[in-house]
Amino acid sequence: GAVVSQHPSRVICKSGTSVKIECRSLDFQATTMFWYRQFPKQSLMLMATSNEGSKATYEQGVEKDKFLINHASLTLSTLTVTSAHPEDSSFYICSALGGAYMNTEAFFGQGTRLTVV
Amino acid sequence: GEDVEQSLFLSVREGDSSVINCTYTDSSSTYLYWYKQEPGAGLQLLTYIFSNMDMKQDQRLTVLLNKKDKHLSLRIADTQTGDSAIYFCAGGPWGGGNKLTFGTGTQLKVEL
């Protein structure tokens, strides 16, 4: 299968600062990328869907001004958590769909554990 | 929205069978998936079942779907230490990713 790399795998930041998480498709062109969030002992929840070159579509209840998503190229999408607060501490994971895998499956990154102190 | 529930933890002995269960509320999912996540790695698609099927077998993996009870299970035969991971069930349209609703994940621990 294809490889999706997510960076960083863990990050600790101070309250009020911003954190950027990168999601890269290493061996295929990802026309669509998805961002999920998982709070402890809860399900992965889809936050937003981003298509290359266009604005992301956010799920209900997800603040687009707080969670900035950029998908400027076919191999990179970024999620920036702006003015992070402790309640934003969570596990964030991306998946990518595209190229030869467009109609089969999305491939997931390894996730980013964000802790806001 | 849909609720998908899994037990959080399962411990089995090497060589035994593991059964991971999942219950869901929304019966409109076209496909139901099982993903595996090893430490430090992304979610890996293990297998999937179309909603009009009752059972699917793939080597050591058997997926059972009871649509009436909205219950999905994954059976791993001859469980090995390399099967230790977190297993997520999910439902949604074909193509993965988009609009998938995930369970909380079940941590499988295989003991010698």
Interface residues (C-beta under 8 A of the other chain):
Chain A: G1 V4 Q6 S9 T32 F34 Y36 Q38 K41 Q42 S43 L44 M45 L46 T49 I93 S95 A96 L97 M102 N103 T104 E105 A106 F107 F108 G109 Q110 G111
Chain B: V4 L8 Y35 Q37 G40 A41 G42 L43 Q44 L45 F88 A90 W94 G95 G96 G97 N98 K99 L100 T101 F102 G103 T104 G105
